[in-house]
Amino acid sequence: MKHAGKATQAALRLLYWSLFLVVLLLFFGMLGRLLSQFFGEVALGLVLLWAVFGLFCFYFFRDPHPRVPKAPAAIVSPAHGTVDLIDEVEEPLFLRGRCRRVSIFLSVLDVHVQNAPVAGRVAWSQYTRGRFINAMRTDSAASNENLFVGIESSECSGERIGVRLIAGLIARRIQPWFQLGDTVVRGERLGLIQFGSRVELYLPLSARVVVHARAKVKGGETVIAERG
């Protein structure tokens, strides 16, 4: 009979395409679940990573209040870290001659807020662009980006003290918290260097350094030198 079986064929085609559509939907559903699980785990990992980074930032940017010594002859550390160099150098910009230098290395675990070693007036400030070699090297001060701060002491007539904030391999931002001409007190916060760096203290030859190499010091608190 003419056209016999065509209805059945139409039904079979409909069943075939509907089955194909169902399988396709199941496939994409399973794929979506797998992708959702994957991205869910990735998102969870990113949140955990951000939380760890956030905790580290709070730790790194901690800012303890220093117990500033009151002894009139004391010159305090401008930074938290480890003293790794004590020598004599020429400083022609502010001290204008030979002076004592105490260099302090700051690891990423140290407090990175800098403090005024003496009370006085910020009479000199010079920012020098430069390289970003590892601040663990004591010679990094000669070529790395740095900020030199000169303080005319109000604690001893005619005394000049220099502090150099030096960027390092990771530390690439120095944030000063003072203006030229500002008056500072001993232990006052001067600025911040981010993520590993070096700070140098320049003293008159009359100052007697009382710390030794490898000594751990605290900014605004540890006595670095005493006036002679």
Helices and strands as residue ranges (DSSP letters): H 6-60, E 74-76, E 81-91, E 97-106, E 113-115, E 120-128, G 138-142, E 146-153, E 160-166, E 174-176, E 183-184, E 189-193, E 197-203, E 207-209, E 216-217, E 223-227
